[in-house]
């Protein structure tokens, strides 16, 4: 598995993450499950497009220094 963690949900955040995940995968020479970890708020259309690159989204929330992660359902 490859993970890329971002603290924002702007286009620069998810586009950079996509490039990094695809680069790491190519560099390692095989296919991996790819996850983008970021706070809530990424548009559904973007989630769909990232999914077409086999990138799953893990949203996280933070409260009082504790982080909760919303893992995608595995098929």
CHARMM internal coordinates of N, CA and C (Angstrom, degrees):
IC EDIT
DIST 1 N 1 CA 1.4378
DIST 1 CA 1 C 1.5241
ANGL 1 N 1 CA 1 C 109.07
DIST 1 C 2 N 1.3251
ANGL 1 CA 1 C 2 N 114.27
DIHE 1 N 1 CA 1 C 2 N 144.88
DIST 2 N 2 CA 1.4607
ANGL 1 C 2 N 2 CA 121.28
DIHE 1 CA 1 C 2 N 2 CA 173.28
DIST 2 CA 2 C 1.5211
ANGL 2 N 2 CA 2 C 108.35
DIHE 1 C 2 N 2 CA 2 C -117.59
DIST 2 C 3 N 1.3183
ANGL 2 CA 2 C 3 N 116.50
DIHE 2 N 2 CA 2 C 3 N 135.89
DIST 3 N 3 CA 1.4554
ANGL 2 C 3 N 3 CA 122.31
DIHE 2 CA 2 C 3 N 3 CA 178.55
DIST 3 CA 3 C 1.5184
ANGL 3 N 3 CA 3 C 109.19
DIHE 2 C 3 N 3 CA 3 C -122.88
DIST 3 C 4 N 1.3145
ANGL 3 CA 3 C 4 N 116.25
DIHE 3 N 3 CA 3 C 4 N 139.52
DIST 4 N 4 CA 1.4581
ANGL 3 C 4 N 4 CA 122.21
DIHE 3 CA 3 C 4 N 4 CA 170.65
DIST 4 CA 4 C 1.5177
ANGL 4 N 4 CA 4 C 106.42
DIHE 3 C 4 N 4 CA 4 C -127.72
DIST 4 C 5 N 1.3169
ANGL 4 CA 4 C 5 N 116.80
DIHE 4 N 4 CA 4 C 5 N 127.22
DIST 5 N 5 CA 1.4627
ANGL 4 C 5 N 5 CA 122.19
DIHE 4 CA 4 C 5 N 5 CA -175.91
DIST 5 CA 5 C 1.5240
ANGL 5 N 5 CA 5 C 109.18
DIHE 4 C 5 N 5 CA 5 C -109.58
DIST 5 C 6 N 1.3246
ANGL 5 CA 5 C 6 N 115.57
DIHE 5 N 5 CA 5 C 6 N 131.05
DIST 6 N 6 CA 1.4632
ANGL 5 C 6 N 6 CA 122.20
DIHE 5 CA 5 C 6 N 6 CA 176.95
DIST 6 CA 6 C 1.5228
ANGL 6 N 6 CA 6 C 109.25
DIHE 5 C 6 N 6 CA 6 C -128.43
DIST 6 C 7 N 1.3235
ANGL 6 CA 6 C 7 N 116.13
DIHE 6 N 6 CA 6 C 7 N 152.08
DIST 7 N 7 CA 1.4634
ANGL 6 C 7 N 7 CA 121.02
DIHE 6 CA 6 C 7 N 7 CA 179.52
DIST 7 CA 7 C 1.5206
ANGL 7 N 7 CA 7 C 112.65
DIHE 6 C 7 N 7 CA 7 C -100.98
DIST 7 C 8 N 1.3295
ANGL 7 CA 7 C 8 N 117.61
DIHE 7 N 7 CA 7 C 8 N -3.25
DIST 8 N 8 CA 1.4568
ANGL 7 C 8 N 8 CA 122.09
DIHE 7 CA 7 C 8 N 8 CA 178.85
DIST 8 CA 8 C 1.5139
ANGL 8 N 8 CA 8 C 111.07
DIHE 7 C 8 N 8 CA 8 C -130.10
DIST 8 C 9 N 1.3304
ANGL 8 CA 8 C 9 N 116.20
DIHE 8 N 8 CA 8 C 9 N 168.72
DIST 9 N 9 CA 1.4673
ANGL 8 C 9 N 9 CA 120.87
DIHE 8 CA 8 C 9 N 9 CA -179.36
DIST 9 CA 9 C 1.5267
ANGL 9 N 9 CA 9 C 111.93
DIHE 8 C 9 N 9 CA 9 C -121.62
DIST 9 C 10 N 1.3184
ANGL 9 CA 9 C 10 N 117.22
DIHE 9 N 9 CA 9 C 10 N 19.21
DIST 10 N 10 CA 1.4548
ANGL 9 C 10 N 10 CA 120.48
DIHE 9 CA 9 C 10 N 10 CA 176.92
DIST 10 CA 10 C 1.5157
ANGL 10 N 10 CA 10 C 111.57
DIHE 9 C 10 N 10 CA 10 C -75.04
DIST 10 C 11 N 1.3287
ANGL 10 CA 10 C 11 N 115.58
DIHE 10 N 10 CA 10 C 11 N 166.79
DIST 11 N 11 CA 1.4636
ANGL 10 C 11 N 11 CA 119.61
DIHE 10 CA 10 C 11 N 11 CA -177.26
DIST 11 CA 11 C 1.5298
ANGL 11 N 11 CA 11 C 111.59
DIHE 10 C 11 N 11 CA 11 C -59.07
DIST 11 C 12 N 1.3086
ANGL 11 CA 11 C 12 N 117.82
DIHE 11 N 11 CA 11 C 12 N -36.21
DIST 12 N 12 CA 1.4553
ANGL 11 C 12 N 12 CA 120.32
DIHE 11 CA 11 C 12 N 12 CA 178.36
DIST 12 CA 12 C 1.5236
ANGL 12 N 12 CA 12 C 112.10
DIHE 11 C 12 N 12 CA 12 C -62.77
DIST 12 C 13 N 1.3350
ANGL 12 CA 12 C 13 N 115.88
DIHE 12 N 12 CA 12 C 13 N -34.69
DIST 13 N 13 CA 1.4627
ANGL 12 C 13 N 13 CA 120.05
DIHE 12 CA 12 C 13 N 13 CA -179.50
DIST 13 CA 13 C 1.5244
ANGL 13 N 13 CA 13 C 111.17
DIHE 12 C 13 N 13 CA 13 C -68.25
DIST 13 C 14 N 1.3326
ANGL 13 CA 13 C 14 N 116.90
DIHE 13 N 13 CA 13 C 14 N -53.32
DIST 14 N 14 CA 1.4635
ANGL 13 C 14 N 14 CA 117.95
DIHE 13 CA 13 C 14 N 14 CA -174.83
DIST 14 CA 14 C 1.5226
ANGL 14 N 14 CA 14 C 112.78
DIHE 13 C 14 N 14 CA 14 C -75.62
DIST 14 C 15 N 1.3358
ANGL 14 CA 14 C 15 N 118.16
DIHE 14 N 14 CA 14 C 15 N -28.73
DIST 15 N 15 CA 1.4613
ANGL 14 C 15 N 15 CA 119.03
DIHE 14 CA 14 C 15 N 15 CA 176.70
DIST 15 CA 15 C 1.5347
ANGL 15 N 15 CA 15 C 111.11
DIHE 14 C 15 N 15 CA 15 C -69.92
DIST 15 C 16 N 1.3234
ANGL 15 CA 15 C 16 N 115.96
DIHE 15 N 15 CA 15 C 16 N -40.38
DIST 16 N 16 CA 1.4635
ANGL 15 C 16 N 16 CA 119.70
DIHE 15 CA 15 C 16 N 16 CA 176.74
DIST 16 CA 16 C 1.5296
ANGL 16 N 16 CA 16 C 110.02
DIHE 15 C 16 N 16 CA 16 C -64.12
DIST 16 C 17 N 1.3318
ANGL 16 CA 16 C 17 N 116.76
DIHE 16 N 16 CA 16 C 17 N -42.67
DIST 17 N 17 CA 1.4665
ANGL 16 C 17 N 17 CA 120.65
DIHE 16 CA 16 C 17 N 17 CA 179.04
DIST 17 CA 17 C 1.5214
ANGL 17 N 17 CA 17 C 111.19
DIHE 16 C 17 N 17 CA 17 C -61.56
DIST 17 C 18 N 1.3200
ANGL 17 CA 17 C 18 N 117.32
DIHE 17 N 17 CA 17 C 18 N -43.59
DIST 18 N 18 CA 1.4677
ANGL 17 C 18 N 18 CA 120.65
DIHE 17 CA 17 C 18 N 18 CA 179.00
DIST 18 CA 18 C 1.5237
ANGL 18 N 18 CA 18 C 110.12
DIHE 17 C 18 N 18 CA 18 C -59.40
DIST 18 C 19 N 1.3148
ANGL 18 CA 18 C 19 N 116.73
DIHE 18 N 18 CA 18 C 19 N -47.87
DIST 19 N 19 CA 1.4590
ANGL 18 C 19 N 19 CA 120.25
DIHE 18 CA 18 C 19 N 19 CA 178.80
DIST 19 CA 19 C 1.5187
ANGL 19 N 19 CA 19 C 112.40
DIHE 18 C 19 N 19 CA 19 C -59.91
DIST 19 C 20 N 1.3165
ANGL 19 CA 19 C 20 N 116.46
DIHE 19 N 19 CA 19 C 20 N -41.96
DIST 20 N 20 CA 1.4545
ANGL 19 C 20 N 20 CA 119.89
DIHE 19 CA 19 C 20 N 20 CA 179.98
DIST 20 CA 20 C 1.5201
ANGL 20 N 20 CA 20 C 111.24
DIHE 19 C 20 N 20 CA 20 C -65.61
DIST 20 C 21 N 1.3230
ANGL 20 CA 20 C 21 N 117.55
DIHE 20 N 20 CA 20 C 21 N -44.53
DIST 21 N 21 CA 1.4640
ANGL 20 C 21 N 21 CA 120.41
DIHE 20 CA 20 C 21 N 21 CA 179.69
DIST 21 CA 21 C 1.5230
ANGL 21 N 21 CA 21 C 111.83
DIHE 20 C 21 N 21 CA 21 C -62.52
DIST 21 C 22 N 1.3306
ANGL 21 CA 21 C 22 N 117.08
DIHE 21 N 21 CA 21 C 22 N -44.38
DIST 22 N 22 CA 1.4559
ANGL 21 C 22 N 22 CA 120.20
DIHE 21 CA 21 C 22 N 22 CA 179.71
DIST 22 CA 22 C 1.5267
ANGL 22 N 22 CA 22 C 111.24
DIHE 21 C 22 N 22 CA 22 C -66.83
DIST 22 C 23 N 1.3266
ANGL 22 CA 22 C 23 N 117.04
DIHE 22 N 22 CA 22 C 23 N -38.21
DIST 23 N 23 CA 1.4609
ANGL 22 C 23 N 23 CA 121.19
DIHE 22 CA 22 C 23 N 23 CA 177.88
DIST 23 CA 23 C 1.5346
ANGL 23 N 23 CA 23 C 110.81
DIHE 22 C 23 N 23 CA 23 C -63.70
DIST 23 C 24 N 1.3479
ANGL 23 CA 23 C 24 N 116.73
DIHE 23 N 23 CA 23 C 24 N -48.31
DIST 24 N 24 CA 1.4671
ANGL 23 C 24 N 24 CA 120.27
DIHE 23 CA 23 C 24 N 24 CA -179.38
DIST 24 CA 24 C 1.5258
ANGL 24 N 24 CA 24 C 110.63
DIHE 23 C 24 N 24 CA 24 C -60.31
DIST 24 C 25 N 1.3248
ANGL 24 CA 24 C 25 N 116.56
DIHE 24 N 24 CA 24 C 25 N -41.15
DIST 25 N 25 CA 1.4585
ANGL 24 C 25 N 25 CA 120.46
DIHE 24 CA 24 C 25 N 25 CA -179.72
DIST 25 CA 25 C 1.5277
ANGL 25 N 25 CA 25 C 110.23
DIHE 24 C 25 N 25 CA 25 C -62.74
DIST 25 C 26 N 1.3104
ANGL 25 CA 25 C 26 N 116.86
DIHE 25 N 25 CA 25 C 26 N -46.45
DIST 26 N 26 CA 1.4698
ANGL 25 C 26 N 26 CA 121.04
DIHE 25 CA 25 C 26 N 26 CA 179.85
DIST 26 CA 26 C 1.5271
ANGL 26 N 26 CA 26 C 110.35
DIHE 25 C 26 N 26 CA 26 C -64.46
DIST 26 C 27 N 1.3186
ANGL 26 CA 26 C 27 N 116.21
DIHE 26 N 26 CA 26 C 27 N -40.63
DIST 27 N 27 CA 1.4594
ANGL 26 C 27 N 27 CA 120.94
DIHE 26 CA 26 C 27 N 27 CA -179.20
DIST 27 CA 27 C 1.5313
ANGL 27 N 27 CA 27 C 111.41
DIHE 26 C 27 N 27 CA 27 C -62.83
DIST 27 C 28 N 1.3348
ANGL 27 CA 27 C 28 N 116.64
DIHE 27 N 27 CA 27 C 28 N -36.81
DIST 28 N 28 CA 1.4603
ANGL 27 C 28 N 28 CA 120.84
DIHE 27 CA 27 C 28 N 28 CA -178.68
DIST 28 CA 28 C 1.5232
ANGL 28 N 28 CA 28 C 111.93
DIHE 27 C 28 N 28 CA 28 C -83.35
DIST 28 C 29 N 1.3241
ANGL 28 CA 28 C 29 N 118.34
DIHE 28 N 28 CA 28 C 29 N -11.72
DIST 29 N 29 CA 1.4475
ANGL 28 C 29 N 29 CA 121.51
DIHE 28 CA 28 C 29 N 29 CA 170.21
DIST 29 CA 29 C 1.5178
ANGL 29 N 29 CA 29 C 117.48
DIHE 28 C 29 N 29 CA 29 C 80.72
DIST 29 C 30 N 1.3342
ANGL 29 CA 29 C 30 N 117.52
DIHE 29 N 29 CA 29 C 30 N 17.03
DIST 30 N 30 CA 1.4601
ANGL 29 C 30 N 30 CA 119.31
DIHE 29 CA 29 C 30 N 30 CA 175.79
DIST 30 CA 30 C 1.5274
ANGL 30 N 30 CA 30 C 109.30
DIHE 29 C 30 N 30 CA 30 C -157.84
DIST 30 C 31 N 1.3271
ANGL 30 CA 30 C 31 N 116.16
DIHE 30 N 30 CA 30 C 31 N 172.72
DIST 31 N 31 CA 1.4605
ANGL 30 C 31 N 31 CA 121.51
DIHE 30 CA 30 C 31 N 31 CA -178.62
DIST 31 CA 31 C 1.5239
ANGL 31 N 31 CA 31 C 110.83
DIHE 30 C 31 N 31 CA 31 C -83.92
DIST 31 C 32 N 1.3122
ANGL 31 CA 31 C 32 N 115.06
DIHE 31 N 31 CA 31 C 32 N 143.43
DIST 32 N 32 CA 1.4564
ANGL 31 C 32 N 32 CA 122.80
DIHE 31 CA 31 C 32 N 32 CA 177.66
DIST 32 CA 32 C 1.5237
ANGL 32 N 32 CA 32 C 109.27
DIHE 31 C 32 N 32 CA 32 C -133.41
DIST 32 C 33 N 1.3265
ANGL 32 CA 32 C 33 N 116.28
DIHE 32 N 32 CA 32 C 33 N 157.68
DIST 33 N 33 CA 1.4617
ANGL 32 C 33 N 33 CA 120.06
DIHE 32 CA 32 C 33 N 33 CA 164.70
DIST 33 CA 33 C 1.5189
ANGL 33 N 33 CA 33 C 105.78
DIHE 32 C 33 N 33 CA 33 C -71.65
DIST 33 C 34 N 1.3332
ANGL 33 CA 33 C 34 N 115.25
DIHE 33 N 33 CA 33 C 34 N 131.43
DIST 34 N 34 CA 1.4565
ANGL 33 C 34 N 34 CA 120.16
DIHE 33 CA 33 C 34 N 34 CA -176.17
DIST 34 CA 34 C 1.5260
ANGL 34 N 34 CA 34 C 109.34
DIHE 33 C 34 N 34 CA 34 C -116.16
DIST 34 C 35 N 1.3504
ANGL 34 CA 34 C 35 N 115.81
DIHE 34 N 34 CA 34 C 35 N 133.15
DIST 35 N 35 CA 1.4565
ANGL 34 C 35 N 35 CA 121.80
DIHE 34 CA 34 C 35 N 35 CA -178.75
DIST 35 CA 35 C 1.5165
ANGL 35 N 35 CA 35 C 110.33
DIHE 34 C 35 N 35 CA 35 C -128.07
DIST 35 C 36 N 1.3123
ANGL 35 CA 35 C 36 N 115.04
DIHE 35 N 35 CA 35 C 36 N 134.61
DIST 36 N 36 CA 1.4575
ANGL 35 C 36 N 36 CA 122.39
DIHE 35 CA 35 C 36 N 36 CA 171.98
DIST 36 CA 36 C 1.5217
ANGL 36 N 36 CA 36 C 106.71
DIHE 35 C 36 N 36 CA 36 C -106.86
DIST 36 C 37 N 1.3252
ANGL 36 CA 36 C 37 N 116.28
DIHE 36 N 36 CA 36 C 37 N 120.44
DIST 37 N 37 CA 1.4636
ANGL 36 C 37 N 37 CA 123.00
DIHE 36 CA 36 C 37 N 37 CA -178.26
DIST 37 CA 37 C 1.5243
ANGL 37 N 37 CA 37 C 107.52
DIHE 36 C 37 N 37 CA 37 C -105.97
DIST 37 C 38 N 1.3429
ANGL 37 CA 37 C 38 N 116.65
DIHE 37 N 37 CA 37 C 38 N 121.68
DIST 38 N 38 CA 1.4506
ANGL 37 C 38 N 38 CA 120.57
DIHE 37 CA 37 C 38 N 38 CA -176.94
DIST 38 CA 38 C 1.5267
ANGL 38 N 38 CA 38 C 110.71
DIHE 37 C 38 N 38 CA 38 C -158.70
DIST 38 C 39 N 1.3402
ANGL 38 CA 38 C 39 N 117.30
DIHE 38 N 38 CA 38 C 39 N 166.64
DIST 39 N 39 CA 1.4601
ANGL 38 C 39 N 39 CA 119.43
DIHE 38 CA 38 C 39 N 39 CA 179.01
DIST 39 CA 39 C 1.5304
ANGL 39 N 39 CA 39 C 110.84
DIHE 38 C 39 N 39 CA 39 C -70.43
DIST 39 C 40 N 1.3401
ANGL 39 CA 39 C 40 N 117.40
DIHE 39 N 39 CA 39 C 40 N 165.14
DIST 40 N 40 CA 1.4704
ANGL 39 C 40 N 40 CA 120.75
DIHE 39 CA 39 C 40 N 40 CA 179.10
DIST 40 CA 40 C 1.5231
ANGL 40 N 40 CA 40 C 111.57
DIHE 39 C 40 N 40 CA 40 C -61.34
DIST 40 C 41 N 1.3243
ANGL 40 CA 40 C 41 N 115.65
DIHE 40 N 40 CA 40 C 41 N 154.97
DIST 41 N 41 CA 1.4549
ANGL 40 C 41 N 41 CA 120.62
DIHE 40 CA 40 C 41 N 41 CA 173.49
DIST 41 CA 41 C 1.5067
ANGL 41 N 41 CA 41 C 115.75
DIHE 40 C 41 N 41 CA 41 C 122.54
DIST 41 C 42 N 1.3083
ANGL 41 CA 41 C 42 N 118.14
DIHE 41 N 41 CA 41 C 42 N -0.74
DIST 42 N 42 CA 1.4643
ANGL 41 C 42 N 42 CA 119.62
DIHE 41 CA 41 C 42 N 42 CA 178.71
DIST 42 CA 42 C 1.5320
ANGL 42 N 42 CA 42 C 108.32
DIHE 41 C 42 N 42 CA 42 C -73.88
DIST 42 C 43 N 1.3257
ANGL 42 CA 42 C 43 N 117.84
DIHE 42 N 42 CA 42 C 43 N 131.85
DIST 43 N 43 CA 1.4700
ANGL 42 C 43 N 43 CA 120.75
DIHE 42 CA 42 C 43 N 43 CA -177.74
DIST 43 CA 43 C 1.5323
ANGL 43 N 43 CA 43 C 112.70
DIHE 42 C 43 N 43 CA 43 C -61.58
DIST 43 C 44 N 1.3251
ANGL 43 CA 43 C 44 N 116.37
DIHE 43 N 43 CA 43 C 44 N 144.91
DIST 44 N 44 CA 1.4714
ANGL 43 C 44 N 44 CA 121.79
DIHE 43 CA 43 C 44 N 44 CA -179.32
DIST 44 CA 44 C 1.5220
ANGL 44 N 44 CA 44 C 112.31
DIHE 43 C 44 N 44 CA 44 C -58.24
DIST 44 C 45 N 1.3206
ANGL 44 CA 44 C 45 N 117.82
DIHE 44 N 44 CA 44 C 45 N -36.53
DIST 45 N 45 CA 1.4651
ANGL 44 C 45 N 45 CA 120.09
DIHE 44 CA 44 C 45 N 45 CA 178.52
DIST 45 CA 45 C 1.5296
ANGL 45 N 45 CA 45 C 110.11
DIHE 44 C 45 N 45 CA 45 C -62.09
DIST 45 C 46 N 1.3145
ANGL 45 CA 45 C 46 N 117.24
DIHE 45 N 45 CA 45 C 46 N -38.98
DIST 46 N 46 CA 1.4649
ANGL 45 C 46 N 46 CA 121.50
DIHE 45 CA 45 C 46 N 46 CA 178.62
DIST 46 CA 46 C 1.5264
ANGL 46 N 46 CA 46 C 110.14
DIHE 45 C 46 N 46 CA 46 C -67.62
DIST 46 C 47 N 1.3347
ANGL 46 CA 46 C 47 N 116.97
DIHE 46 N 46 CA 46 C 47 N -40.96
DIST 47 N 47 CA 1.4630
ANGL 46 C 47 N 47 CA 121.20
DIHE 46 CA 46 C 47 N 47 CA 176.79
DIST 47 CA 47 C 1.5258
ANGL 47 N 47 CA 47 C 109.94
DIHE 46 C 47 N 47 CA 47 C -57.61
DIST 47 C 48 N 1.3273
ANGL 47 CA 47 C 48 N 115.81
DIHE 47 N 47 CA 47 C 48 N -43.25
DIST 48 N 48 CA 1.4581
ANGL 47 C 48 N 48 CA 121.22
DIHE 47 CA 47 C 48 N 48 CA 179.71
DIST 48 CA 48 C 1.5353
ANGL 48 N 48 CA 48 C 111.39
DIHE 47 C 48 N 48 CA 48 C -63.95
DIST 48 C 49 N 1.3045
ANGL 48 CA 48 C 49 N 116.37
DIHE 48 N 48 CA 48 C 49 N -44.56
DIST 49 N 49 CA 1.4709
ANGL 48 C 49 N 49 CA 120.24
DIHE 48 CA 48 C 49 N 49 CA -179.84
DIST 49 CA 49 C 1.5265
ANGL 49 N 49 CA 49 C 110.17
DIHE 48 C 49 N 49 CA 49 C -65.26
DIST 49 C 50 N 1.3298
ANGL 49 CA 49 C 50 N 117.36
DIHE 49 N 49 CA 49 C 50 N -44.58
DIST 50 N 50 CA 1.4647
ANGL 49 C 50 N 50 CA 119.75
DIHE 49 CA 49 C 50 N 50 CA 177.18
DIST 50 CA 50 C 1.5179
ANGL 50 N 50 CA 50 C 110.71
DIHE 49 C 50 N 50 CA 50 C -60.52
DIST 50 C 51 N 1.3258
ANGL 50 CA 50 C 51 N 116.34
DIHE 50 N 50 CA 50 C 51 N -37.36
DIST 51 N 51 CA 1.4564
ANGL 50 C 51 N 51 CA 120.35
DIHE 50 CA 50 C 51 N 51 CA 176.83
DIST 51 CA 51 C 1.5207
ANGL 51 N 51 CA 51 C 112.57
DIHE 50 C 51 N 51 CA 51 C -60.02
DIST 51 C 52 N 1.3364
ANGL 51 CA 51 C 52 N 116.44
DIHE 51 N 51 CA 51 C 52 N -32.43
DIST 52 N 52 CA 1.4680
ANGL 51 C 52 N 52 CA 119.58
DIHE 51 CA 51 C 52 N 52 CA 178.58
DIST 52 CA 52 C 1.5293
ANGL 52 N 52 CA 52 C 111.44
DIHE 51 C 52 N 52 CA 52 C -67.86
DIST 52 C 53 N 1.3350
ANGL 52 CA 52 C 53 N 117.10
DIHE 52 N 52 CA 52 C 53 N -17.01
DIST 53 N 53 CA 1.4658
ANGL 52 C 53 N 53 CA 122.42
DIHE 52 CA 52 C 53 N 53 CA 173.93
DIST 53 CA 53 C 1.5332
ANGL 53 N 53 CA 53 C 110.47
DIHE 52 C 53 N 53 CA 53 C -98.31
DIST 53 C 54 N 1.3304
ANGL 53 CA 53 C 54 N 116.80
DIHE 53 N 53 CA 53 C 54 N 12.54
DIST 54 N 54 CA 1.4666
ANGL 53 C 54 N 54 CA 123.33
DIHE 53 CA 53 C 54 N 54 CA -178.05
DIST 54 CA 54 C 1.5248
ANGL 54 N 54 CA 54 C 112.56
DIHE 53 C 54 N 54 CA 54 C 61.38
DIST 54 C 55 N 1.3328
ANGL 54 CA 54 C 55 N 115.70
DIHE 54 N 54 CA 54 C 55 N 36.71
DIST 55 N 55 CA 1.4596
ANGL 54 C 55 N 55 CA 122.01
DIHE 54 CA 54 C 55 N 55 CA 175.16
DIST 55 CA 55 C 1.5232
ANGL 55 N 55 CA 55 C 107.84
DIHE 54 C 55 N 55 CA 55 C -107.40
DIST 55 C 56 N 1.3390
ANGL 55 CA 55 C 56 N 116.35
DIHE 55 N 55 CA 55 C 56 N 122.24
DIST 56 N 56 CA 1.4617
ANGL 55 C 56 N 56 CA 121.79
DIHE 55 CA 55 C 56 N 56 CA 176.78
DIST 56 CA 56 C 1.5272
ANGL 56 N 56 CA 56 C 109.19
DIHE 55 C 56 N 56 CA 56 C -96.97
DIST 56 C 57 N 1.3171
ANGL 56 CA 56 C 57 N 115.52
DIHE 56 N 56 CA 56 C 57 N 153.05
DIST 57 N 57 CA 1.4623
ANGL 56 C 57 N 57 CA 122.26
DIHE 56 CA 56 C 57 N 57 CA -177.92
DIST 57 CA 57 C 1.5217
ANGL 57 N 57 CA 57 C 109.93
DIHE 56 C 57 N 57 CA 57 C -103.60
DIST 57 C 58 N 1.3199
ANGL 57 CA 57 C 58 N 115.69
DIHE 57 N 57 CA 57 C 58 N 133.42
DIST 58 N 58 CA 1.4578
ANGL 57 C 58 N 58 CA 122.62
DIHE 57 CA 57 C 58 N 58 CA 170.36
DIST 58 CA 58 C 1.5234
ANGL 58 N 58 CA 58 C 106.26
DIHE 57 C 58 N 58 CA 58 C -119.77
DIST 58 C 59 N 1.3318
ANGL 58 CA 58 C 59 N 116.32
DIHE 58 N 58 CA 58 C 59 N 111.16
DIST 59 N 59 CA 1.4624
ANGL 58 C 59 N 59 CA 119.63
DIHE 58 CA 58 C 59 N 59 CA 177.92
DIST 59 CA 59 C 1.5243
ANGL 59 N 59 CA 59 C 109.16
DIHE 58 C 59 N 59 CA 59 C -88.65
DIST 59 C 60 N 1.3400
ANGL 59 CA 59 C 60 N 114.77
DIHE 59 N 59 CA 59 C 60 N 144.54
DIST 60 N 60 CA 1.4545
ANGL 59 C 60 N 60 CA 118.90
DIHE 59 CA 59 C 60 N 60 CA 176.49
DIST 60 CA 60 C 1.5270
ANGL 60 N 60 CA 60 C 110.07
DIHE 59 C 60 N 60 CA 60 C -126.84
DIST 60 C 61 N 1.3079
ANGL 60 CA 60 C 61 N 114.94
DIHE 60 N 60 CA 60 C 61 N 152.26
DIST 61 N 61 CA 1.4610
ANGL 60 C 61 N 61 CA 121.87
DIHE 60 CA 60 C 61 N 61 CA 172.25
DIST 61 CA 61 C 1.5240
ANGL 61 N 61 CA 61 C 107.68
DIHE 60 C 61 N 61 CA 61 C -126.50
DIST 61 C 62 N 1.3198
ANGL 61 CA 61 C 62 N 114.78
DIHE 61 N 61 CA 61 C 62 N 154.15
DIST 62 N 62 CA 1.4543
ANGL 61 C 62 N 62 CA 120.36
DIHE 61 CA 61 C 62 N 62 CA -179.77
DIST 62 CA 62 C 1.5167
ANGL 62 N 62 CA 62 C 108.51
DIHE 61 C 62 N 62 CA 62 C -128.63
DIST 62 C 63 N 1.3161
ANGL 62 CA 62 C 63 N 116.46
DIHE 62 N 62 CA 62 C 63 N 133.15
DIST 63 N 63 CA 1.4596
ANGL 62 C 63 N 63 CA 122.26
DIHE 62 CA 62 C 63 N 63 CA 175.29
DIST 63 CA 63 C 1.5196
ANGL 63 N 63 CA 63 C 108.25
DIHE 62 C 63 N 63 CA 63 C -145.99
DIST 63 C 64 N 1.3105
ANGL 63 CA 63 C 64 N 115.34
DIHE 63 N 63 CA 63 C 64 N 125.74
DIST 64 N 64 CA 1.4717
ANGL 63 C 64 N 64 CA 120.92
DIHE 63 CA 63 C 64 N 64 CA 178.19
DIST 64 CA 64 C 1.5216
ANGL 64 N 64 CA 64 C 112.47
DIHE 63 C 64 N 64 CA 64 C 54.75
DIST 64 C 65 N 1.3201
ANGL 64 CA 64 C 65 N 116.48
DIHE 64 N 64 CA 64 C 65 N 38.49
DIST 65 N 65 CA 1.4549
ANGL 64 C 65 N 65 CA 120.52
DIHE 64 CA 64 C 65 N 65 CA 177.98
DIST 65 CA 65 C 1.5145
ANGL 65 N 65 CA 65 C 115.37
DIHE 64 C 65 N 65 CA 65 C 77.88
DIST 65 C 66 N 1.3230
ANGL 65 CA 65 C 66 N 117.04
DIHE 65 N 65 CA 65 C 66 N 5.07
DIST 66 N 66 CA 1.4675
ANGL 65 C 66 N 66 CA 121.30
DIHE 65 CA 65 C 66 N 66 CA 177.78
DIST 66 CA 66 C 1.5227
ANGL 66 N 66 CA 66 C 109.06
DIHE 65 C 66 N 66 CA 66 C -108.39
DIST 66 C 67 N 1.3098
ANGL 66 CA 66 C 67 N 115.43
DIHE 66 N 66 CA 66 C 67 N 139.52
DIST 67 N 67 CA 1.4581
ANGL 66 C 67 N 67 CA 121.13
DIHE 66 CA 66 C 67 N 67 CA -179.84
DIST 67 CA 67 C 1.5226
ANGL 67 N 67 CA 67 C 110.14
DIHE 66 C 67 N 67 CA 67 C -109.85
DIST 67 C 68 N 1.3146
ANGL 67 CA 67 C 68 N 115.16
DIHE 67 N 67 CA 67 C 68 N 136.57
DIST 68 N 68 CA 1.4690
ANGL 67 C 68 N 68 CA 122.12
DIHE 67 CA 67 C 68 N 68 CA 174.16
DIST 68 CA 68 C 1.5201
ANGL 68 N 68 CA 68 C 107.69
DIHE 67 C 68 N 68 CA 68 C -118.59
DIST 68 C 69 N 1.3219
ANGL 68 CA 68 C 69 N 116.23
DIHE 68 N 68 CA 68 C 69 N 135.75
DIST 69 N 69 CA 1.4572
ANGL 68 C 69 N 69 CA 122.03
DIHE 68 CA 68 C 69 N 69 CA -177.55
DIST 69 CA 69 C 1.5250
ANGL 69 N 69 CA 69 C 110.08
DIHE 68 C 69 N 69 CA 69 C -115.62
DIST 69 C 70 N 1.3197
ANGL 69 CA 69 C 70 N 115.86
DIHE 69 N 69 CA 69 C 70 N 134.03
DIST 70 N 70 CA 1.4757
ANGL 69 C 70 N 70 CA 122.57
DIHE 69 CA 69 C 70 N 70 CA 178.16
DIST 70 CA 70 C 1.5226
ANGL 70 N 70 CA 70 C 107.21
DIHE 69 C 70 N 70 CA 70 C -101.19
DIST 70 C 71 N 1.3309
ANGL 70 CA 70 C 71 N 115.82
DIHE 70 N 70 CA 70 C 71 N 95.06
DIST 71 N 71 CA 1.4591
ANGL 70 C 71 N 71 CA 120.80
DIHE 70 CA 70 C 71 N 71 CA -178.29
DIST 71 CA 71 C 1.5157
ANGL 71 N 71 CA 71 C 110.80
DIHE 70 C 71 N 71 CA 71 C -74.47
DIST 71 C 72 N 1.3367
ANGL 71 CA 71 C 72 N 116.91
DIHE 71 N 71 CA 71 C 72 N 142.08
DIST 72 N 72 CA 1.4785
ANGL 71 C 72 N 72 CA 119.61
DIHE 71 CA 71 C 72 N 72 CA 176.16
DIST 72 CA 72 C 1.5187
ANGL 72 N 72 CA 72 C 110.40
DIHE 71 C 72 N 72 CA 72 C -70.47
DIST 72 C 73 N 1.3155
ANGL 72 CA 72 C 73 N 115.73
DIHE 72 N 72 CA 72 C 73 N 153.89
DIST 73 N 73 CA 1.4613
ANGL 72 C 73 N 73 CA 119.91
DIHE 72 CA 72 C 73 N 73 CA 175.38
DIST 73 CA 73 C 1.5284
ANGL 73 N 73 CA 73 C 108.53
DIHE 72 C 73 N 73 CA 73 C -72.73
DIST 73 C 74 N 1.3108
ANGL 73 CA 73 C 74 N 116.03
DIHE 73 N 73 CA 73 C 74 N 131.82
DIST 74 N 74 CA 1.4565
ANGL 73 C 74 N 74 CA 120.15
DIHE 73 CA 73 C 74 N 74 CA 177.75
DIST 74 CA 74 C 1.5110
ANGL 74 N 74 CA 74 C 109.73
DIHE 73 C 74 N 74 CA 74 C -85.76
DIST 74 C 75 N 1.3190
ANGL 74 CA 74 C 75 N 115.84
DIHE 74 N 74 CA 74 C 75 N 138.29
DIST 75 N 75 CA 1.4656
ANGL 74 C 75 N 75 CA 120.98
DIHE 74 CA 74 C 75 N 75 CA -178.82
DIST 75 CA 75 C 1.5066
ANGL 75 N 75 CA 75 C 109.32
DIHE 74 C 75 N 75 CA 75 C -94.34
END
COOR INIT
IC SEED 1 N 1 CA 1 C
IC BUILD
